[in-house]
Every structure is written in structure tokens, then in C-alpha cells.
Amino acid sequence: LSFFAAWLAFTGLSILAILLAIRPLAAGNRGLWAAIALAPAMLPALLLGQVSVLWAAGLVAVLAALQAGWPVLAGVFCGLLTIKPQLGLMLAIALLAGRQWTAIGVGKFEMPLAYMAIAAGGQRCAHCLAHI
């Protein structure tokens, strides 16, 4: 993909992710939809291709899964969100405070699996780039 096509795909997926994540929490609340769309950090993050929109979508998905009573799914999202260790610590403290033991247990085991998958893909990508 060209840079523009990759940016367009990443931006589109980021918007889709935040919309899907906020949907269960914002059912019928137009003010919340407007707040997300008009948030001051949203436009620069999308224009610059930052992962903060995806991270925010994951965090909202954790909250939606916990509210719906799906702690295992919340734990999977928490494990994926630990790409930023300082924010992963924040999630762990929040889950401990909420006594979400199932989500903590799933996140603990899912996080190393996610890192191994990323490492395996990263080695494959590095191998491909070496031959270009």
C-alpha cells in the first residue's frame, strides 16, 4: 500500500473502532456522540495517524464489556491495551478497585500471548524488509 492508502485505511479503522466501542454506552445519547466527534484531540490524532484513537476505543470497549457483564472480553481488551505499560498499570489499578478478578486473570494470560504474536509477526516483517 502507498502511504496515503495505508493512512486512509488506518484512519477508517480507527473511526470504525471508536464508533463500535462507544455504541453500547451511548445508545440514544446524542450528546455523547457529539462529544466524541468534536473532542479536541480527535482530529489531530486521526490526521497524524496516532494510535490514541484505537487505545481509547479499546478502553471504552473494556468499560462496555464490564457493564454488559462480560469480564472475560474485558480482560482480553485489557491485555491488548497493555502496549503502553503506564496505561496498562492504570487499567490494573482500576480493575483491582472494581474487584474485577476475572478480567484481571484473563488479561494476565492474554497479554503474553499478544506479545508473542506481535514478536512473531515482527520477525517475519523484519525478514521481509531485509530482502527488499
Solvent accessible surface area in square Angstrom, and as a share of the most:
residue,aa,sasa,rsa
1,L,181,0.90
2,S,71,0.46
3,F,178,0.74
4,F,131,0.55
5,A,35,0.28
6,A,42,0.32
7,W,62,0.22
8,L,98,0.49
9,A,49,0.38
10,F,63,0.26
11,T,15,0.09
12,G,38,0.37
13,L,110,0.55
14,S,1,0.01
15,I,70,0.36
16,L,92,0.46
17,A,32,0.24
18,I,8,0.04
19,L,74,0.37
20,L,97,0.48
21,A,11,0.08
22,I,6,0.03
23,R,149,0.54
24,P,80,0.50
25,L,56,0.28
26,A,0,0.00
27,A,87,0.68
28,G,78,0.75
29,N,76,0.39
30,R,208,0.76
31,G,49,0.47
32,L,58,0.29
33,W,79,0.28
34,A,45,0.35
35,A,60,0.46
36,I,36,0.18
37,A,71,0.55
38,L,143,0.71
39,A,36,0.28
40,P,127,0.80
41,A,75,0.58
42,M,29,0.13
43,L,115,0.57
44,P,64,0.40
45,A,7,0.05
46,L,24,0.12
47,L,103,0.51
48,L,129,0.64
49,G,26,0.25
50,Q,87,0.39
51,V,70,0.40
52,S,56,0.36
53,V,6,0.04
54,L,64,0.32
55,W,23,0.08
56,A,39,0.30
57,A,5,0.04
58,G,10,0.10
59,L,46,0.23
60,V,23,0.13
61,A,14,0.11
62,V,2,0.01
63,L,94,0.47
64,A,12,0.09
65,A,3,0.03
66,L,43,0.21
67,Q,135,0.60
68,A,59,0.45
69,G,52,0.50
70,W,152,0.53
71,P,43,0.27
72,V,83,0.47
73,L,72,0.36
74,A,0,0.00
75,G,0,0.00
76,V,47,0.27
77,F,59,0.25
78,C,8,0.05
79,G,3,0.03
80,L,87,0.43
81,L,12,0.06
82,T,23,0.13
83,I,90,0.46
84,K,76,0.32
85,P,103,0.65
86,Q,115,0.51
87,L,47,0.23
88,G,10,0.09
89,L,113,0.56
90,M,89,0.40
91,L,10,0.05
92,A,42,0.32
93,I,103,0.52
94,A,58,0.45
95,L,11,0.06
96,L,92,0.46
97,A,85,0.66
98,G,41,0.40
99,R,179,0.65
100,Q,57,0.26
101,W,151,0.53
102,T,66,0.39
103,A,0,0.00
104,I,48,0.24
105,G,27,0.26
106,V,34,0.20
107,G,11,0.10
108,K,120,0.51
109,F,140,0.59
110,E,28,0.12
111,M,62,0.28
112,P,61,0.38
113,L,111,0.55
114,A,15,0.12
115,Y,91,0.35
116,M,117,0.52
117,A,67,0.52
118,I,104,0.53
119,A,53,0.41
120,A,47,0.36
121,G,23,0.22
122,G,36,0.35
123,Q,130,0.58
124,R,160,0.58
125,C,78,0.47
126,A,62,0.48
127,H,114,0.51
128,C,73,0.44
129,L,121,0.60
130,A,80,0.62
131,H,134,0.60
132,I,172,0.87
